[in-house]
Amino acid sequence: MKFQDKAFLNRIIGAITKPIMTILQVALIALLVPLTVMAEEPPPKDPKIQLPDYYPERFDKVGELRNLSLSDRMLYMNASKFKLKPEVRVYLLDSPMASLAQLKSKMVIGIQFNSAKEITGIWVLPVKMHHPS
């Protein structure tokens, strides 16, 4: 075989193996990505805590209610304060309709807020859902 024939043969082999290697790499990545996603799934909910159907899956914040100022429309939870949206909704464990007046200091609550960080919803939670850090 002449030198030119070997170089030509090497180019052909390279042209064939490069796409095959790329396909194998993509296939390997496609197989590994689902394993990574499965590893990042959150732990299952505590089966002992059963919330009513009108409670959301997640809250923006969970903590202990420190104070509620109706005149300033401010809620103090843990070490943070939040503005209350005028039409804020309150939910109790035994009632999907409640008022701000029913909230008491030291209650464990979950809140959701809008992009302006105004509270849009407050849910009273079981005490065991509060995990102070």
C-alpha positions as CSV (number, residue, x, y, z in Angstrom):
1,M,0.0,0.0,0.0
2,K,1.3,3.4,-0.9
3,F,1.7,6.2,1.6
4,Q,-1.0,8.2,-0.1
5,D,-3.4,5.3,0.1
6,K,-2.8,5.0,3.9
7,A,-3.5,8.8,4.4
8,F,-6.7,8.5,2.3
9,L,-7.7,5.4,4.3
10,N,-7.1,7.2,7.6
11,R,-9.3,10.1,6.5
12,I,-12.1,7.8,5.6
13,I,-11.9,5.9,9.0
14,G,-11.8,9.3,10.8
15,A,-14.8,10.5,8.8
16,I,-16.7,7.4,9.8
17,T,-15.7,7.0,13.5
18,K,-16.2,10.7,14.5
19,P,-20.0,10.7,13.9
20,I,-20.2,7.3,15.6
21,M,-18.4,8.6,18.7
22,T,-20.6,11.6,18.8
23,I,-23.7,9.5,18.7
24,L,-22.3,7.3,21.5
25,Q,-21.5,10.3,23.6
26,V,-25.0,11.7,23.2
27,A,-26.6,8.3,24.0
28,L,-24.5,8.1,27.1
29,I,-25.5,11.5,28.3
30,A,-29.2,10.7,27.5
31,L,-28.9,7.7,29.7
32,L,-27.2,9.5,32.6
33,V,-29.5,12.6,32.7
34,P,-32.6,10.8,34.1
35,L,-30.4,9.3,36.9
36,T,-29.3,12.8,37.9
37,V,-32.8,14.1,37.9
38,M,-34.1,11.2,40.0
39,A,-31.3,11.9,42.5
40,E,-32.5,15.5,42.9
41,E,-36.1,14.7,43.7
42,P,-37.3,16.2,47.0
43,P,-37.9,13.7,49.8
44,P,-41.5,12.5,50.1
45,K,-43.9,14.4,52.3
46,D,-44.1,13.4,55.9
47,P,-47.0,10.9,55.8
48,K,-48.1,11.9,59.3
49,I,-48.9,15.5,58.3
50,Q,-52.2,15.5,56.3
51,L,-53.2,19.0,55.1
52,P,-56.6,19.9,53.8
53,D,-57.1,19.9,50.0
54,Y,-57.4,23.7,49.9
55,Y,-53.8,24.0,51.1
56,P,-51.1,24.5,48.4
57,E,-48.3,22.0,47.7
58,R,-45.6,24.5,48.7
59,F,-45.3,27.8,50.5
60,D,-43.0,30.7,49.8
61,K,-42.1,30.8,53.5
62,V,-43.0,28.8,56.6
63,G,-42.4,30.1,60.1
64,E,-43.8,31.3,63.4
65,L,-46.1,34.4,63.5
66,R,-44.5,37.0,65.7
67,N,-46.9,39.9,65.3
68,L,-49.6,41.2,63.0
69,S,-50.2,44.9,62.6
70,L,-53.6,45.5,60.9
71,S,-53.2,49.3,60.9
72,D,-49.8,49.1,59.0
73,R,-50.9,45.9,57.1
74,M,-47.6,44.2,58.1
75,L,-47.0,40.7,59.2
76,Y,-43.9,39.7,61.2
77,M,-42.8,36.1,60.9
78,N,-39.5,34.8,62.4
79,A,-37.0,37.7,61.8
80,S,-38.8,39.0,58.7
81,K,-41.6,41.4,58.0
82,F,-44.0,41.3,55.0
83,K,-46.6,43.7,53.7
84,L,-50.1,42.3,53.5
85,K,-52.0,42.7,50.2
86,P,-55.4,44.3,50.9
87,E,-57.3,41.2,49.7
88,V,-55.1,38.7,51.5
89,R,-56.8,35.4,52.2
90,V,-56.5,33.4,55.4
91,Y,-57.0,29.6,55.7
92,L,-57.3,27.5,58.8
93,L,-56.8,23.8,59.1
94,D,-60.6,23.4,59.7
95,S,-61.8,26.2,57.5
96,P,-61.0,27.5,54.0
97,M,-62.3,30.9,54.9
98,A,-60.9,32.9,57.9
99,S,-60.0,36.4,58.8
100,L,-56.7,38.1,59.9
101,A,-58.3,38.6,63.3
102,Q,-58.2,34.8,63.8
103,L,-54.4,34.7,63.6
104,K,-52.5,34.6,66.9
105,S,-48.9,35.2,67.9
106,K,-46.8,32.0,67.9
107,M,-49.0,30.2,65.3
108,V,-47.1,28.3,62.7
109,I,-48.0,29.7,59.2
110,G,-47.2,29.2,55.6
111,I,-47.4,32.2,53.3
112,Q,-47.4,32.9,49.6
113,F,-46.5,36.3,48.2
114,N,-46.5,38.1,44.8
115,S,-43.6,39.5,42.9
116,A,-43.8,42.7,45.0
117,K,-43.3,40.5,48.2
118,E,-46.8,41.3,49.4
119,I,-48.5,38.4,51.1
120,T,-51.4,37.0,49.1
121,G,-52.3,34.0,51.3
122,I,-51.7,32.8,54.8
123,W,-52.3,29.2,55.9
124,V,-52.2,28.1,59.5
125,L,-50.1,25.0,59.8
126,P,-49.6,22.2,62.4
127,V,-46.9,23.1,64.9
128,K,-44.8,20.1,63.9
129,M,-44.3,21.7,60.4
130,H,-42.1,24.4,61.9
131,H,-38.4,23.6,61.9
132,P,-36.5,26.6,63.2
133,S,-33.0,26.9,61.9
